[in-house]
Amino acid sequence: MRELRIRPHHLLCIGYFEGKGYSDSFSHSMEQIKELTLQNPKITLSCGSDEVCRACPNRVENGCRTQEKVMRYDREVLRLLEIEEGMHSDWNSLRKKTEEKILNCRKREQICGDCEWNEICRKNEDGANERKIPDSIE
């Protein structure tokens, strides 16, 4: 399996994604990424365009239309997880760390509460779907 390049804040987005997105092609791509996480792939954290950005309509030649905002999200995730950009890990380890240091501590909204998809994440946090970041297939 290939290694996935993932933005730090997308550790949150992937877990709360529920089929709604910017476009059908974006939603399809996110579903595929979410499925890949079930296989516990190797991950490289990158604060640049990643697998999720590939199908995003906000992607522009030099990055993202909302570059300042997504960089703020990435920096805060890295700070709270106490890790650095470029880190290599596996999905399950990053998932566990994200749950322990961000989700279980209810810090997600301080990171990305101004995101247009915040209501979906809030609903998931409150247990409406009782769904967290997917576990791998054992």
N, C-alpha and C positions, 0 to 999 in steps of 0.2 A: 504494500500500500504506500502511496506517495505521502510525503509530509505536507501538511496544510499550513499555509501562512495565514495567521489570524490576527486582526487588530485586538488589543487588550479589551476594549469595551465590547467587542463582539462576543466575548465569553458570556456576557449577559444577554445580548440580543438573540443568540442562537438558542439559548435555553427557553426563552419566553416566546419565541416565534410560534404563531398558530395559524399560518396560512394567509394572513393579511399582509399586504405589502404595497410597494410602489407600483407594481405592474405584475402581470401574470408571469412574465419571464423571471422577474426578481423572486417572486414567491416560489416558483418551481426550483430555482437555484438554491434558495434557502432550505427547502425541503430536502434536497439532495445533500447539502452540507450537514443538516441535522441527522440524516440517515448515516452519513459517514462517521459521525461522532460515536455511533453505536459500536463501531469497530475499534474504538480507542486509538485513533491515529496519532502519529507524532505531530506535534504542533511547534511552529516557530512563531513567536510573538513579534509583530511588526507594526509600527505606528504609521505605516503607509498602506496603500491599496492592498487588499487581501482577497481571499476567496469570496467573501460576502460582497465586497465592493464591485467585483467583476460584473455583476448584473444590475447594479444600482444606477438609476437614472441621474443621481446626483454626482456621479463620477465624471470628472472632466480630465482633460489631458494631464494637467499638473497635480491631480489629486481629487479633492472633493469640493463641491460648491459650499459646503459647510465646514471647511477645513479647520477653522479656529475652534468650533464647537466640538468636533470629533477628536481633535488633539487634546482638548481639555478633558474629555471623557477618558481617553487613553491614559493620560498622565495620572489621573486620579485612580484608575484601576491599578496601574502599576504601583503607585504609592501604597494603596491599601493592601495589595497582595504582597508587598515588599519584594518585588522582582523587577527586573530590568528588561527593556526592549532587547530583542534578539535572543531571549531565553528559549531553549529547546526543552520540551517536556512532552508528556503524553496527555491526551484529552482528559482521562480520568483524574490524573493528579491535579491538573488545572481546575477541573470541575469541582473537585473536593475543596481545594484552596479557596475558590470563588464562593462556594457555599459557606464555608467556615468564616471567612473574613469580610464578606460583603453581604450575601443574601441572608444568612442567619442573624446577622447583626443589624439588619434592616437599613443598610447603607446604600442600596441601589439608587434610590431616588435622589440622594445628595449628589450622586455622580451624574445621572442623566435624566433628572426630573423635568427638564425643559425639552426633552425629545418629543416629537410628534406622536410617537407610539407609546408614551408613558402609561396611558390608561390600560393598554393591554397588559403591560408588565405589572401594574398595580393590581389588576384583577387576578392575575396568576399568583402574585405574592399573597393575596388575601385568601387564596385557596379556592377560588371560583372554579378553576380547572384542576386543582390539586396536581399540578404538573410542574416539575422543576427541570433543571438541566438534565437531559437524558443520560442514563447510565449506559455503560457499554454492555454488549452481549457477553455473558460469561461463558 
